[in-house]
């Protein structure tokens, strides 16, 4: 899977446009494309960036092999001179990105590509495919983990994922978003993330009785003994048999650690409270109660409100597929073309739908924090040559409703640029952290959000503003377009 040639992982029209540029334009004309999204998934107040490591690998390996060119020739729509050009095709441009694990918001560039037009066009589909998917799952995982209020979340959706890639890269993204581990062994191997698991109902059913199944499992894995107690009857059979096994282990001098029960059906709030009482009365107050069964952030939140005594959660289908919001919605739009004088000419896309009108030009993003709390105050999209002094007052305004303004007094805020350069002249100049390091960084990023932004329903939206210079440029272009 990690050795696939992804050069043809693209929509056909990217290649037909490339041939059009080859035939009709300066193929070395430098352009800027922005990849961004218009709405946070799942009705949330934020998103989490993920997938950059795989994007880097894709760009590094972008080559048209002989079999690729032979296949394109067989389609009968590409000319020989264009196919010959593809033999030596390489990406030679610059790429900027919001690093993985970073909190991000709608309409700001999560990827910026500055490259010759043919190169920038080709990479569109793969960029969106990679970043959209992993950012979606990382965001969903962050929401699920927030609902769990500090309890561990294990991702185990591989069997329900839309194929091996989605299951494996989705597991990576879920860990970035906050999960403590995954059941996916391949993901564990590829990305050095913790793998976790217990046993299935079939293990219990394959033995003459439930006690024997539990005892055999405990003998094999005394240091990781989580027993699935709902195969026959949770409270009358499963929990009593688990307590019997734990008692025998303790009497045998086995140190009990990482042990407990798992619930996978029934009323999880009721069963967990009853099971907790039974375990405590038997002297196993530190036994874990874990749960699964089509969980998502809303059900976990509800169970916590009901006083469920569950402290470890296994989340599968609804996480790995982001079932309630199965696509991220990232888009890739032309923002500027370099003129003969070496300066970028801003470009804008119009639409009758105002949210689809793009922000033109070569842009950067400044993240503005309230100095006292360290929380995000706003994001400011600016032109690339704009700089700000934290000692001076800053006036922010809503680009959709510009009469709404906020003045930040100098010295009360801090600024951080969040786009980092990833490729320079076709060479990677960025080292991706390991997945678990990204997870730690993501947790720090989430701490910069106000609680009102992290709530699951009707969150407060972080302001994403435009600088005055960019806003005026956008209005000027809109005026020019309306006069045509």
C-alpha positions, 0 to 999 in steps of 0.5 A: 500500500505504501509503495503504490505509484500514485502519479495517475491518482488524478482526475482525467481533466487534470491531464487534459488541462495539462495538455492544453497548457502544454499546447497553448500557454507558457508551460513554465508560467508560475501560479498559486493554488490554494486548498481550503475548506468552506465548513467544519465537518460534523457541525463543529467549531474547528478542524484538525489538519492531517495527511501532510506526511503522505502528501510529502511522499506523493510529491517526492515520488511524482513520476510518470513511469513507462506503463503510465505513459503507455496507458495514457497513449492508449486512451487516444486523446494525448499527443505524442509530444505531450506524452514525451514531455511527461517522461521527464516530469518532476515537481519543481515548485514550492508548497506551504502547508498548515502542519499536521495536528494544527487546529484550522478553520474554514476558508484559510489555505491549508495548502498553498502550491506555487509552481509552474501551471502544469505541475500545480494543476496535476497535483490537485486531485491527490492533495485533496484526496489525501488531506480531505480524508485524514483531516476529516478523521482527525477532526472526528476523533478530536470530537469523540475524545472531547466527549470522553472527557479524558477517558481513553478512546481506541480506534477499531474501525478497520473492518468497517472502513472503505478499504485498506487505505481508508482503514490504515491512514484513517487509524493514523489520523484518529491517533493524531486527533487524540485516540490512544491507539488502534486495533489496526496492526498494519497502522501500528507497524507503519506509523509506530502507533500503539495497537490494542485489542481484547477478544471477540465473542467467538473466543467465548463461544469456542470454549465449553463455557464462559469461565473456561474461556476467560480463564484461558485468556487470563492465563495467556495475557495476565498483563492485559486481561480485558474480558468481554462479558456480554456473550450470554448474560452480562450481569448474571454470567459475564461479570461474575465469571470475570470476577471469579477469574480476577479473584483466582489471579489475585490469589495466585499472586498475579499482579492485576494491571490493565485488567477489567471488562468490556461491554459491547451491547445493551444499555451501557449506562445501566450495565456499567453502573451495575458492573462497577458496583459488583467489581467494587464489592469484590475488591476490584475497584481499579478494574477497567470498564470499557465499552463499544457498540456503535459509539460516537461523540454524541452517544458517549457524551450522553452516557457520561451525562447519565453517570456511566462508569465507563472509562475506556471506549472503543469506537469503530464505524462512526469514527473511521467513516465519520458516518454523520459527515463522510466528506471534508469538502476541501477545494483547490482554487487558482489564486494568482498568476505571475506576470512578466514583471515577476509579481503575482496578479491576483485571481478571483472566482465569482459565484452567486453563492457568496461563500464560494467567492475566493480570496485572491492573491499570495496569502499567509495566515496569522493566528492571533492569541489572547496573551493572558489566556493563550486562547485563539482570538482570531485568524487573519488571512493576509497578503504574503508581504504583510507584517504586524507589530504585537506592540501596536493596536490591531483592528479586526473586522468581519469580512462578511459584515465589515461593520463588526469590528474588534480592536486589540490593544498592543501588548495584549495579543501574540501572533504566530504564522501557521503556514510552513514551507514544505517544498522549496524548488521541488525539494522537501525542506520539512521533516514530518514528526512521528504520529504520536508526536503530532498527537501531543502537539494536537492536544496542545493545539486543542488547548488553545480553543475556548470551551465554547468552540469545542462544544459538540452542538452549536459551537462558537465559531472562531473569527477568520478575518481578512486584512484590510489590504486583502479585503480592499484587493478583493473588493477591487477585483469584484468591482472589475468583474462586475463592470465586464 
